[in-house]
Amino acid sequence: MKRALLCILGVTFLLSAIAYSADKPSSGDVKNNSTKAVLLKTTKMNARGKVIEISDKTIKIERSVKDKAETMEFILEKAAEKIAVGDNVGIAYFEKDGQLIASRVTKKVLKKAGKKEVAPGEKQDKK
């Protein structure tokens, strides 16, 4: 009998502790948003193209999208070193206040797909 009474008393104590520790809704319509931090996630995008113009603060590239040439201008977070006009680059960027902000600029080396050119009259090596 004592054991059953102790079990019932223990379960009652645990359930009341859970009920008291629960958050209580605030009274009134006013909510306090200062305690909650609002995190805004920015969408990162990528673009590849050929550099047309470059300065310390901006870079302008031309890329082809569905057989059309498109020019894009980016604001640089930090100066892009070892990038010159005519280089093929890849840019990671995001949009902020209607402007494109480049977070990373990398130089891309184009791989040439290829078969060797064969002079007339020569046989092509097969592997």
Secondary structure, 3 states (H helix, E strand, C coil): CHHHHHHHHHHHHHHHHHHHHCCCCCCCCCCCCCCCCCCCCCCCEEEEEEEEEECCCEEEEEEEECCEEEEEEEEECCCCCCCCCCCEEEEEEEEECCEEEEEEEEECCCCCCCCCCCCCCCCCCCC
